[in-house]
Amino acid sequence: MPFVHITTWPAKDEGDMLRLHEDITYAVHKNTGAPLDKISVVISEIQPSRWSDAGIPGDDKDFPVKSRRKSYEE
C-alpha cells in the first residue's frame, strides 16, 4: 500500500491541491500498479517562515535569490 507524503508551502488555490492529489495518485498507480484504493496521499502545508533553503527563511523578501547561494560569503 503506497503512502506518499508531500510537504509544501500553502496553496493559493484549492483546485491546485486537488489536481496534485490526482496527479500523484496517477503516477504511483502507473509506475507501481498499485490499486487506486490502496494509494494514500497526504499533503502537509508549511508556513514559509518555518521553511528555509540555504538557511534563508521562505518569508525573506529576497528568498528567490538568497536561497540559491552556494556559500556563506555570497
N, C-alpha and C positions, 0 to 999 in steps of 0.2 A: 504494500500500500504506500505509494509515494506521498510524501508530505513536503511541500515546498513553502519556505518562509522567506518572504521578501521584506526588506527594511528600506524605507524611502522617506523623503520629505512629504509633508501633507499634500494631497492632490488638490488642484484648483477646481477640478470638475469630477463629480461622482461618476459620470459616464466613462472617464478615463480609467477609473478603478475597475469598473465592470468589464471593460474591454481587456484590461490587464489580466484579470482573473480568467477570462475566457481564453486569451492567447496562451497563457502559461499552461492551463489545463490541456489545451490542444497540443502544445509542444511536448508535454510529458507523455500524453497518450500516444502521439505519433512516434516518438522515439523509444518508448518502453513497451508499448502495447498494453499498458495497464488499463483496466476498465474505467470509464469515466467516473462511476460512482465510488471508486476506490482512490481517487486523486483528491487530496486536500491541499488548498492554497490559503495561506494566511499572509495578509499584508499589514505590517506594522508601520505606522507613520510616526516619525521622529521630528520634533521641532528643530529647525535649523540651528538654534542656539545650543542644542545638545548633540550636534554632529560636527565633525571637523575633518578636513583633508589637509595634510601637510601642517597640522597644528593650527589651522585657521578656522575659527568657528563659521558655520554656514550663514550666520546672520551678519557677518562682517560685510560692510558695503563694497569692499574690493575683493570679496571671496573668489569670483571667477578668475582673477589674475593671481592673487596671492596664493591661492590653494594649489597652484601649479608649480610652486617653487621647488627647486631641487636641493637647496641648501639653506642654512640659516643666514647666510651672508646676502641673500637676494632681497 
